[in-house]
Amino acid sequence: MENVIQAIVSGILVGALYALIAYGLGLIMGIMKFLNVAHGSFLILGGYVSYWIFALWGIDPYLSIPLVIIATFLTGLILYKLTLSPLLKLPDIEMRVASSLLITFGVVYVLDNAMALIWTPNCRSIMASHTGEAINIFGAKLSLTGLCGLGIAILVAVALYFILSKTYLGKHVRAATQDAEAASLCGVNVQRTYLISCGIAVALAGVAGVIVVSSYSITPGGGLSWLLIGIVVMVLAGEGNINAILPAGIILGVVESASVFVVGAPYRQAVALVIFIIVLMFRPQGLFTKKRIDVYYNS
């Protein structure tokens, strides 16, 4: 029984990290219809920035999150200006997705090699004072890094809800997502809205990178596996359904963790791909979406 409880608790903590990874990926896909396959590389970049801050000045990784957000937000602005903004001229959504996939693959190649030159291809991780510590609750061990990840994921969910539903930026995002041309005619600066949204999305990847480098290790080419997890969570939640990203991530984390008792630990990550295929076959609109939607944010 204790093993079952531990698996569920571990699954919830890991699932919160999965959701945090998927938020930025879903933001760009939901608003601009771009598939940013460089998302995993930006996650690794955020981890390296946090590692560098820790190595140079000894600042705790969680205290370095504001600096990581600034660095990756500016990176997101550059990404949009140089690579993604020209694609908005494409009239067809399928063309946007395909073109953005190809272009961001190039970004992955450039960014991964740049990180290898700066930080070398060696594995990096942060061993802070709280690394490895856990809290025992009802026989289940909750790691402090996992709890921090859960808290940050909840904070991000609340912040995105507030931004997208209670601010002018959120109104502009919803308007641009429904009909960018009509929104522009109504006075919405669509380009600026997309620019800020891209910066936020990459910054969220950077925040996820801080959690990853604190709990795992990172390498310059290690973003692909995290990208795949983010895509699975996004598909489970349903395109445009940001409210469902956190529960979708937790569901995936719990199922992965529970699958250890069935298929064993070496194959737990394969379970995510199996779930991905099954959902695409039978629920392509996602587990939490009744029908395909065009509005990014569901109130």
C-alpha positions in Angstrom: 0.0 0.0 0.0 2.8 2.4 0.8 4.3 1.7 -2.6 1.1 2.7 -4.3 0.8 5.9 -2.3 4.4 6.7 -3.0 3.8 6.1 -6.8 0.8 8.4 -6.8 2.6 11.2 -4.9 5.7 10.9 -7.1 3.5 11.0 -10.1 1.8 14.2 -9.0 5.1 15.9 -8.4 6.5 14.8 -11.7 3.3 15.6 -13.5 3.5 19.2 -12.2 6.8 19.5 -13.9 5.4 18.0 -17.1 2.6 20.7 -17.0 5.2 23.4 -16.5 7.0 22.3 -19.6 3.8 22.2 -21.6 2.6 25.7 -20.7 5.0 27.6 -23.0 4.6 25.1 -25.8 0.8 25.3 -25.7 0.9 29.1 -25.5 2.7 29.5 -28.8 0.7 26.7 -30.5 -2.6 28.0 -29.2 -2.1 31.6 -30.0 0.0 31.7 -33.2 -0.4 28.1 -34.5 3.4 27.6 -34.4 4.9 24.3 -33.4 8.1 25.4 -31.6 10.3 22.3 -31.6 13.1 24.4 -30.0 11.0 24.5 -26.8 13.1 21.8 -25.2 16.3 23.6 -26.1 15.0 26.8 -24.5 14.3 24.7 -21.4 17.9 23.5 -21.3 19.0 27.1 -21.9 17.1 28.2 -18.8 18.7 25.3 -16.8 22.2 26.4 -17.9 21.5 30.0 -17.0 20.5 28.9 -13.5 23.5 26.6 -13.3 25.8 29.5 -14.3 24.3 31.8 -11.7 24.7 29.1 -9.1 28.3 28.3 -10.1 29.5 31.9 -10.3 27.6 33.5 -7.4 26.2 30.7 -5.4 22.6 31.9 -5.8 20.0 29.2 -5.1 18.4 28.0 -8.3 14.9 29.0 -7.2 16.1 32.5 -6.2 17.6 32.8 -9.7 14.3 32.3 -11.4 13.6 36.1 -11.9 17.0 36.4 -13.7 16.3 33.3 -15.8 12.9 34.7 -16.7 14.5 37.9 -17.9 17.1 36.1 -20.0 14.7 33.7 -21.6 12.0 36.3 -22.1 14.5 38.4 -24.1 15.5 35.2 -26.0 11.9 34.7 -26.9 11.6 38.2 -28.3 14.6 37.6 -30.5 13.2 34.2 -31.6 9.9 35.9 -32.7 11.5 38.8 -34.5 14.1 36.8 -36.4 12.2 33.5 -37.2 8.5 33.4 -36.4 7.1 36.8 -37.4 7.6 36.3 -41.1 5.5 33.2 -41.0 2.4 35.2 -40.0 2.0 36.1 -43.6 1.2 32.5 -44.4 -2.6 32.2 -44.8 -3.0 28.5 -44.0 -2.6 27.1 -40.5 -1.1 23.8 -41.8 1.6 25.9 -43.6 2.3 27.8 -40.4 2.8 24.6 -38.4 4.9 22.9 -41.0 7.1 26.0 -41.7 7.6 26.8 -38.0 8.6 23.1 -37.4 11.3 23.4 -40.0 12.6 26.8 -38.9 12.7 25.9 -35.2 14.5 22.7 -36.0 17.2 25.0 -37.3 17.0 27.0 -34.1 17.6 23.7 -32.2 20.7 23.0 -34.2 22.2 26.5 -33.6 21.2 26.7 -29.9 22.3 23.2 -29.0 25.7 23.7 -30.6 26.1 27.2 -29.0 25.3 25.7 -25.5 27.9 22.9 -26.2 30.5 25.5 -27.0 29.8 27.6 -23.9 29.1 25.0 -21.3 30.7 21.9 -23.0 28.7 18.7 -23.7 29.2 17.4 -20.1 26.2 16.7 -17.9 25.4 19.6 -15.5 23.2 19.7 -12.4 22.8 21.8 -9.4 23.6 20.4 -6.0 22.1 23.0 -3.7 21.8 22.6 0.1 18.2 21.3 -0.2 19.0 18.8 -3.0 18.0 15.3 -2.1 16.0 16.3 1.0 12.4 15.0 1.4 9.5 15.3 3.7 7.7 12.2 5.0 3.9 12.4 5.0 1.8 9.4 5.7 4.7 7.1 4.7 5.3 8.8 1.4 8.5 10.8 0.7 8.0 14.2 -1.0 11.2 15.7 -2.3 11.6 19.4 -1.7 12.5 20.0 -5.3 9.4 18.2 -6.4 7.3 20.2 -4.0 8.9 23.4 -5.3 8.1 22.3 -8.9 4.4 21.7 -7.9 4.2 25.1 -6.2 5.7 26.8 -9.2 3.4 25.0 -11.6 0.3 26.0 -9.6 1.6 29.6 -9.4 2.1 29.6 -13.2 -1.4 28.3 -13.8 -2.9 31.0 -11.6 -0.8 33.7 -13.2 -1.7 32.6 -16.7 -5.4 32.5 -15.8 -5.2 36.0 -14.4 -3.3 37.4 -17.4 -5.4 35.7 -20.0 -8.8 36.5 -18.5 -8.4 39.7 -16.4 -5.9 41.9 -18.3 -5.9 43.8 -21.5 -3.1 41.6 -22.8 -5.3 38.6 -22.3 -8.2 40.2 -24.1 -5.8 41.1 -27.0 -4.5 37.5 -27.0 -8.1 36.1 -27.2 -9.0 38.5 -30.0 -5.9 37.8 -32.0 -6.4 34.1 -31.6 -10.0 34.2 -32.9 -9.4 36.5 -35.9 -6.1 38.4 -36.1 -7.2 40.5 -39.0 -10.4 41.6 -37.3 -8.6 42.3 -34.1 -6.1 44.5 -35.9 -9.0 46.5 -37.5 -10.4 47.0 -34.0 -7.1 48.5 -32.8 -5.3 45.5 -31.3 -1.6 45.5 -32.0 -1.4 41.9 -33.1 2.3 41.9 -33.7 3.1 43.2 -30.2 0.6 40.7 -28.7 2.4 37.9 -30.5 5.8 39.2 -29.5 5.0 39.4 -25.8 3.3 36.0 -25.9 6.3 34.4 -27.5 8.6 36.0 -24.9 6.3 34.6 -22.1 6.3 31.1 -23.7 10.1 30.9 -23.8 10.4 32.3 -20.3 8.1 29.5 -19.1 10.4 27.0 -20.7 13.3 28.7 -18.9 11.5 28.3 -15.5 10.9 24.6 -16.3 14.6 24.4 -17.0 15.4 25.6 -13.5 13.3 22.8 -12.0 14.9 20.2 -14.4 18.5 21.2 -13.6 17.7 21.1 -9.8 16.1 17.6 -10.0 17.9 16.0 -12.9 20.9 16.7 -15.1 21.1 18.5 -18.4 23.1 18.4 -21.6 23.1 20.7 -24.6 21.2 18.1 -26.7 18.9 16.9 -24.0 15.9 19.1 -24.9 14.2 16.6 -27.2 13.0 14.2 -24.5 11.4 17.1 -22.6 9.9 18.5 -25.8 8.2 15.2 -26.4 6.7 15.2 -22.9 5.4 18.7 -23.4 3.7 17.7 -26.7 2.1 14.7 -25.1 0.7 16.9 -22.3 -0.5 19.5 -24.8 -2.3 16.8 -26.8 -3.9 15.4 -23.6 -5.2 18.8 -22.6 -6.4 19.7 -26.0 -5.3 22.6 -28.2 -6.4 25.9 -26.8 -7.4 24.5 -23.4 -4.8 26.0 -21.0 -6.9 25.2 -18.0 -6.4 21.5 -18.6 -2.6 21.5 -18.9 -2.0 21.1 -15.2 -4.4 18.2 -14.7 -3.2 16.6 -18.0 0.4 16.7 -16.8 -0.6 15.2 -13.4 -2.5 12.4 -15.1 0.5 11.6 -17.3 2.8 11.7 -14.3 0.7 9.4 -12.2 0.1 6.9 -15.1 3.9 6.9 -15.8 4.7 6.3 -12.1 2.0 3.6 -11.7 3.2 1.9 -14.9 6.5 1.0 -13.1 4.5 -1.8 -11.3 3.4 -3.2 -14.7 6.2 -2.7 -17.3 9.1 -1.8 -15.0 11.1 1.4 -14.6 13.1 1.3 -17.8 9.9 1.5 -19.9 8.0 4.1 -18.0 8.7 6.9 -20.5 7.5 4.7 -23.3 4.1 4.7 -21.7 3.8 8.5 -22.5 4.2 7.8 -26.2 1.6 5.0 -26.1 -0.8 7.4 -24.4 0.0 10.0 -27.0 -0.8 7.6 -29.9 -4.1 6.4 -28.2 -5.3 9.9 -27.6 -4.5 11.0 -31.1 -6.5 7.9 -32.4 -9.6 8.2 -30.3 -9.6 11.7 -28.8 -7.6 14.0 -31.1 -9.3 17.0 -29.6 -7.9 16.1 -26.2 -9.2 14.5 -23.0 -10.7 17.8 -21.6 -12.1 19.3 -24.8 -15.6 18.5 -26.0 -15.0 19.8 -29.4 -12.2 21.5 -31.4 -11.9 25.1 -30.5 -10.4 28.2 -32.1 -10.3 30.4 -29.0 -7.1 29.8 -27.1 -8.3 30.4 -23.6 -11.4 28.6 -22.2 -13.1 30.7 -19.4 
